[in-house]
Amino acid sequence: MEENNFHNDVLGKAKMVNVSHKPITDRIAIASGKILMKDSTLELVKANALAKGDVLGTAKVAGVMAAKKTSEIIPMSHTISLSGCEIDFEYLPYGILVVATVQAQARTGVELEALIAVNAALMTIYDMAKSSDKEMVISDIKLLEKFGGKSGHFVRKDK
């Protein structure tokens, strides 16, 4: 069967893109998302007073672990050896902003890894705080910025 450089084979079926011809370059992706919650729940998170323990510490570990396992979650993505993954949190008036920065030297980008990291961190916060607030909302998950590769530098205009 003939190969092409698209995400589908010649019969139109999904396939993993062959990136072996691409040069290894420094790759960085930054993604974010937020979780909105009741004031009382946010105060419990800040005070580290929820029954399940250290919410943000656990969410940080979950984000890093998820980024490293992206290729096991997204079917046609490539396994990438990450050189760094940082998960940062910022308290908002009614919730928490999560920002993931992922780095690698690779033939393909790390946007998926950054987005998966954000999702896992947010879902971990939800899981650990749901006994206090079942109405939390996870929202605004997006790629903020990426560096490296053929397409170069991307910066989201509506950060």
C-alpha positions, 0 to 999 in steps of 0.5 A: 500500500502506498504511503502519503504524508497525511493523517489518512492512508490511500484508502482514507483510513486513519493512520499514524503519520510517519515523522522519521524524515522530520528533523529533531528540534526543540519543542515547547507547548503551553496550554491552560484550562480552568475549574470553577467552584463554589467559594467555600470549596476554593477556600478548602483547597487553599487551606489544604483542608479537603478529606482527600489531601493535597489537591494541587500537589496531587493534580500536579503529579497527575498532569505530569503523569498524563503528559508522559502517557499521551500516546497511550490515550490519543490513538495516532499520536507519537510516543515522545520522550519529554524533557520537561513538564511543569504544571502551575496553578493560579487562584481565580476569584471563583476557581483555579487556572491550570497552566501546563508547559511541556518540552521535548526534543522531538520530530513532532510537537508536544501540544497534545501532551500539554493539553492532556496534562491540563485535562488530567490536572483539572479532573484530579482537582474535580475528583478531590473536591467533588465531595464539597462541590458537585457543580464544579465546571471545567472549561476553557481548555486551550493551547496558548503557545507553541514553539518549534517545528516547521510551523514555527511559533504560535501564540494564541491571540485571545489568551 
